[in-house]
């Protein structure tokens, strides 16, 4: 992250209303929402214009380098107002720690954190385990009906910037196509893993 420029919430509202009022949406996905005011705007627009549309909330709060991206009041607004609208929440482990208030370092912590996040109102949580130690990556999809566990070999790659955002977007695409959440997650994970395996390696960063 080299810089952050906030967008006027009134302009964000106009963008959402123009799109939803014209072509509508079969699924929605949020990424980094900079301030509590922006989050309030997004929540109000969704309630007014997209009630019942599946919402994937990617709680982008912590950058790859550990930099906190949201103001503290925005973190609380995300937890208290946006999270309860989520069909699925897709935190990585540092983001989950911010939301639940306890360390998430091993698989048992992931399940406990997911259950805590569901107690805040999210209907399902995909806990992304990329920050776990070891050469295996475990993700947990926790729904009211149970836990789906995904385990794969870790891909040795620095082409990982944007993978969380891409995963959440791919899940939203699956929900828009009326796939079940589990099937949407399976396809999205395969898509992102394939992208990492075949990445051309542009630039020297993440």
C-alpha positions in Angstrom: 0.0 0.0 0.0 1.6 3.2 -1.2 -1.4 5.6 -0.6 -5.1 5.7 0.1 -7.4 8.3 -1.3 -11.0 8.3 0.1 -14.0 8.6 -2.2 -16.8 10.9 -1.3 -19.6 8.7 0.1 -22.2 10.6 -1.9 -20.4 9.6 -5.1 -20.3 6.0 -3.9 -24.0 6.1 -3.3 -24.6 7.5 -6.8 -22.5 4.8 -8.4 -24.4 2.0 -6.5 -27.8 3.5 -7.3 -27.0 4.0 -11.0 -25.9 0.3 -11.4 -28.5 -1.3 -9.3 -31.3 0.9 -10.8 -30.2 0.0 -14.3 -29.0 -3.6 -14.6 -29.4 -4.8 -11.0 -27.3 -7.5 -9.5 -27.5 -11.3 -8.9 -24.8 -11.1 -6.2 -22.8 -8.4 -4.5 -19.2 -8.3 -3.1 -17.5 -5.7 -1.0 -13.8 -5.1 -0.6 -12.0 -2.3 1.2 -14.4 0.3 2.6 -12.3 3.1 4.0 -14.4 4.8 6.7 -17.5 4.2 8.9 -19.3 6.8 6.7 -18.6 4.8 3.6 -19.7 1.6 5.2 -23.0 3.3 6.4 -23.6 4.5 2.8 -23.0 1.0 1.3 -25.3 -0.7 3.9 -28.1 1.8 3.4 -27.9 1.4 -0.4 -27.9 -2.4 -0.3 -30.9 -2.4 2.1 -32.8 0.0 -0.2 -31.9 -1.4 -3.6 -30.6 -5.0 -3.2 -32.4 -6.6 -0.2 -32.1 -10.4 -0.5 -29.2 -10.3 -3.0 -26.4 -12.6 -1.8 -23.6 -10.5 -0.4 -19.9 -11.6 -0.2 -18.1 -9.5 2.4 -14.3 -9.5 2.0 -13.3 -7.6 5.2 -10.2 -6.0 3.7 -8.6 -4.5 6.9 -4.9 -5.5 6.9 -2.5 -5.2 4.0 0.0 -7.9 3.1 2.7 -6.0 4.9 0.7 -5.8 8.1 -0.5 -2.2 7.6 -4.0 -1.5 9.0 -6.1 -0.2 6.2 -9.3 0.9 8.1 -9.9 3.5 10.8 -10.8 1.9 14.1 -14.4 3.2 13.9 -14.7 1.7 10.4 -13.6 -1.7 11.8 -16.4 -1.5 14.3 -18.9 -0.4 11.7 -18.0 -3.3 9.4 -18.5 -5.8 12.3 -21.7 -4.3 13.6 -23.5 -3.2 10.4 -22.1 -4.9 7.3 -21.1 -8.3 8.7 -24.7 -9.2 9.6 -25.7 -8.8 6.0 -23.2 -11.2 4.7 -24.2 -14.5 3.0 -20.5 -15.3 3.4 -17.6 -13.5 5.1 -14.0 -14.2 3.7 -11.4 -13.1 6.3 -7.8 -14.0 6.3 -6.3 -14.7 9.8 -5.1 -11.2 10.6 -8.5 -9.8 9.7 -10.3 -12.4 11.7 -8.2 -11.6 14.7 -9.2 -7.9 14.4 -12.9 -8.8 14.2 -13.0 -11.4 17.0 -10.4 -10.0 19.4 -8.3 -13.1 20.0 -5.3 -14.7 18.2 -6.1 -17.0 15.3 -2.9 -19.1 14.8 -4.0 -22.8 14.4 -6.9 -24.6 12.8 -8.8 -24.9 16.0 -8.6 -21.1 16.4 -10.0 -20.8 12.9 -13.1 -22.8 13.7 -13.7 -20.9 16.9 -13.2 -17.5 15.1 -15.7 -18.5 12.4 -18.3 -19.5 15.0 -17.8 -16.1 16.7 -18.2 -14.2 13.4 -21.4 -16.1 12.8 -22.6 -15.1 16.2 -22.2 -11.5 14.9 -24.7 -12.3 12.1 -22.8 -13.6 9.1 -24.6 -16.6 7.6 -21.3 -18.4 6.7 -17.6 -17.8 7.0 -14.7 -18.9 4.8 -11.7 -18.7 7.0 -8.6 -18.5 4.8 -5.6 -20.2 6.2 -2.8 -18.9 4.1 -1.2 -17.3 7.1 -0.8 -20.6 8.9 2.6 -22.1 9.3 3.6 -25.1 7.3 3.6 -26.4 3.8 -0.1 -27.2 3.8 -2.9 -24.6 3.5 -6.2 -25.3 5.2 -9.3 -23.2 4.6 -12.5 -23.8 6.5 -16.0 -23.0 5.2 -18.3 -22.8 8.3 -22.0 -22.8 7.7 -24.9 -23.5 10.1 -25.1 -27.0 8.5 -21.5 -27.8 9.4 -17.8 -27.3 8.4 -16.2 -28.0 5.0 -12.5 -28.4 5.2 -10.2 -27.7 2.2 -6.5 -28.7 2.3 -3.9 -28.2 -0.4 -0.1 -28.0 -0.8 1.1 -24.5 -0.3 2.2 -22.9 -3.7 5.6 -21.3 -3.4 5.0 -18.0 -5.2 5.2 -14.3 -4.6 2.3 -13.8 -7.1 -0.2 -13.5 -4.3 -1.2 -9.9 -4.3 -5.0 -9.6 -4.8 -5.7 -13.3 -4.4 -8.1 -12.7 -1.5 -10.1 -10.1 -3.5 -10.1 -12.4 -6.5 -11.3 -15.3 -4.4 -14.2 -13.3 -3.0 -15.2 -12.0 -6.4 -15.1 -15.6 -7.9 -17.3 -16.8 -5.0 -19.8 -14.0 -5.8 -19.8 -15.0 -9.5 -20.7 -18.5 -8.4 -23.5 -17.3 -6.2 -24.8 -15.1 -9.1 -24.9 -18.3 -11.2 -27.1 -20.0 -8.5 -24.3 -22.4 -7.4 -24.4 -23.6 -3.8 -22.0 -21.8 -1.5 -19.8 -24.8 -1.1 -19.6 -25.4 -4.9 -18.9 -21.7 -5.5 -16.0 -21.9 -3.0 -14.6 -25.0 -4.5 -14.6 -23.5 -8.0 -13.2 -20.2 -6.7 -10.4 -21.8 -4.8 -9.4 -23.9 -7.9 -9.5 -20.7 -10.1 -7.2 -18.8 -7.7 -4.8 -21.7 -7.3 -4.5 -22.0 -11.1 -3.9 -18.3 -11.4 -1.0 -18.5 -8.8 0.5 -21.6 -10.6 0.5 -19.9 -13.9 1.3 -16.3 -12.9 3.7 -14.6 -15.3 5.5 -12.8 -12.4 5.0 -9.1 -13.3 6.9 -6.7 -11.0 9.1 -7.2 -8.0 6.5 -7.0 -5.2 3.9 -9.4 -3.7 
